[in-house]
Amino acid sequence: MNEQIPAIKNDPLYQLLRDGKIEEFNTRHQAGESSDLTGCDFRGLDLRGLVAEGLDLNDCYFRQTDLRGVDLSKAKLLGASIHGAKISGVFFPADLAAEEILMSLEHGTRMRYGIPVRASKA
């Protein structure tokens, strides 16, 4: 995990997302055009409609980003933060614990995979 400041890169596909051109991003990405989105700053963007399958979003910053309805189940999110994001209807990876998602949403922590969940005491 990289503890760097989220980046605003010159990557053409990343710039499409920053400009709100989600459909064009999806078309170009699905056509095989590659991009480096790791560690990117998506703060406050509207990413509804994003096709995230296969995207490496490790260490990305999604503070107050609108992710409603996005299927992130096949995206990489290690070290990503979703503080204050809109996540209604988001489908997260199965191996990402609900507690990790909640801590990131409420406190801005970076999400980690494979963290054992302690059983609650009855």
N, C-alpha and C positions, 0 to 999 in steps of 0.2 A: 504494500500500500504506500502510496506517495503522499506526503504531507505538504504538498505545495499549494500555492494560491491558485484558485481556478483561473483558467486561461481563456482569453478571447483570441482564438486562432484565426489565421488567414485562410484556413482550409475552405475551399469553395462550397462543399456540402454543408459544413457547419454554418457558414454565412447564410445559406438558404434558410436554415432553421431560425437563425437570428432575425432574418427578414420576414419571417412568418410564411415562407413558401414551402409549406409542409408537403403538399402534393408533388411539387417538383422534386423535393428531396427524396420522397418515396420512390418516384419513378426512376430517378437516376441511381439511387442505391440498389433498387431491385434489378436494374439493368447491369449491375456489376461494378459500378463506379465506387471506388473505395475512399474512405476518409478516416482521419484520426480524431475521434471524439473524446478520447480519454482525457480526463482532467479539465474538461471544458466548463465554462460558465454559462448556464442556462437560466440564470436568475431572472424571474419575473416573466419569462416567455410563455406564450400559449402554444403548447405542443400537441393539442388535441388533434387526433387523426394520424399521428406519427405511427408508422409501421416500424416497430423497434426490434423485430426478430433478427438475431445475429449481431446487434450493435454492441460494441464494447463501450459501455458508459461508466467504466471504473473511474473512481475519484471525481466524478462530475458533481457539480453544484446546482441543485434544482430549487433553491430557496424561492418560495412563492410562485413557482412555476405551475401552470395549469396543465396537469397530466390526465385530466378526467377521461376515462375510457380507454387509455392507452394500455396495450398488452405488452407488459415488460417481462413476461414469463420466460422468454428465450433471449433476454438481454443480460449482459454482465453488469452488475451494480456494486461490486466490491469497493468499499470506500466512498460510495456516493452519499450525498446528503440531500434530504427532501424537506428541510425545515419550512413549515408553513405552506407547503405545496397543496394544491387541490388534487386529491387522489381518489375521488369517488369513481368507482367502477374500474380502477386500475387493477390489473392482474399481475401480481408480483411473482418472481420465481418461487417454486415450491420449497426450495431449500433455504429460503430467507425467512427466518423466524418472525412471527408477528410482533414480538417484543422489540426486535431490531428496527422494524419499520416504524413502530410507535415512538421509540426513543428518537429516531431521526426526525420524524414529523414534528414532534413536540419540542425537542431540544437541539436539533441540528447535528446529532452525532452521526458519524460515518457508519454506514451499514456493513455488517460482517456476516459471512456465511458460516454455517456449521457450529454455531454457538449452542451448546446444550441448554435446553430449557428445563429449569428446575420445576419439579412437580409441586403444586401448591399444597399446603398443609390443610387437611380437611378438619 
